[in-house]
Amino acid sequence: MTRILTASVLESLADMEATIAAVEQGFRDIALGTAHQPCPTSLHLPGSDARYVLMSGLAEAQGLAVVKLLSDIPANGAAGLPTQRSSILLADRHTGETLAVLDGRVPTRVRTAAASAVASKHLARPSSSTLGLVGAGALAVAHVEAMLAVLPIDKVVVWSRNRATVEAFRAKTSHHAVQIVEASSIREVVEAADVLCTLTPAVEPLIQGEWFRPGLHVNAVGARPRPNHREIDSVGMGRSEVFVDNLDTAVEKSGDLLMAVAEGAMAIGDVRGELGNVITKDVAGRTTDSEITLFNSVGIGVQDLVIGRLLFDAAVSHGLGTEINMAQ
């Protein structure tokens, strides 16, 4: 039987702290070789700006193979439709049975914030107390919850082009014991932050590296999975010790990295390592309080796999979702 899990069902099942632990294990397992993370495939046709990205993963601990189809269609925005949609398929790695099909919106949002939290846990200064957010949508809300689980955050400085978005963000995070400050500029956010999360679908860089203070940790999250889209300028990438979720994936679709390389600010070989190798201590993370660290979060299939396992198990436990016999 295959369990169909809709966005509303998944929203009720998401658990940030459990997801952070699972994502951390996923990164560790990639480094140890007990999870397989292939490079994604990006499909497109001439004359169209749409991209269809196939993300996959295989893991021993969770007993799963996963495939996610991410449809990235910027033109949808003009029609009032989501510019990104995704679906995740979970298969039992032993039998090949399709266990579940999940709407991808909730898992992607939660596991992305969890990955930033894992990176910040291992790369930010442990005393980091001010979180800077460039972007104030649903992903920003998730990042507040995730960062509070790993760092002593007591202040959030946030910027958005839309004042109403900031007010909605404030309402959705009001239950957290943190001070929320609306910034008048992106520079104000960057210069105030101990940990900076960039959460916008920018094409041209919004973040200038000349604003980076010593000791800053950056999670570069928002840019679309395209080699010519970025949020961080080349100066920022060149000034930072750069870490990635998966090097092959970053080289395939991270504009932040590829454009900095093309402009001569850094080389691919300057990437210090993958986050999993930092977790296993095979690669050094932050080495001094003054170092600027940057996690280039592109997104990988094993992240979808580990949260898929959590959500599927929770749905079975609570008797949620719709079961269909796909073999009939």
Beta strands, then each sheet from edge to edge (+ up, - down):
strand 1: 2-5
strand 2: 35-36
strand 3: 41-43
strand 4: 51-59
strand 5: 64-72
strand 6: 84-92
strand 7: 98-103
strand 8: 130-134
strand 9: 155-159
strand 10: 179-182
strand 11: 195-198
strand 12: 217-220
strand 13: 241-244
strand 14: 273-274
strand 15: 293-296
strand 16: 322-324
sheet 1: 2+ 4- 5+ 6- 7+ 1+ 16-
sheet 2: 2+ 4- 3+
sheet 3: 10+ 9+ 8+ 11+ 12+ 15+ 13+ 14+
end
